C-alpha cells in the first residue's frame, strides 16, 4: 500500500500505519474492511492484528514513533 508508514513499537513489533482517507477500493478488499469515508481514521497493521483510531490526526506522518505508539495503544482492534 502507498501512503503508509512503518514504525517499531517498544516491544519490537513492526506496524504499518495508514491514513484511511487515502484508501482505495483495492486496499479495502485486501483488508476485508470498508473504509470509513465520513470519519476516516488512522489504521495500524502488524502480525498481531489490525487497529483503528479516529479521527486521523492531520499531522500523523510527522509524529514520532513514540507518539504513534501512544495512539496505537488506544486504537480499537479490527480483528
Buried (B, 14 or more C-beta within 10 A) or exposed (E): BEEBBEBEBEEEEEBBBBBBBBBEEEBEEEBEBEBBEEEBBBBBBBEBEBBBBBEBBEEBEEBEBEBBBEBBEEBEEBE
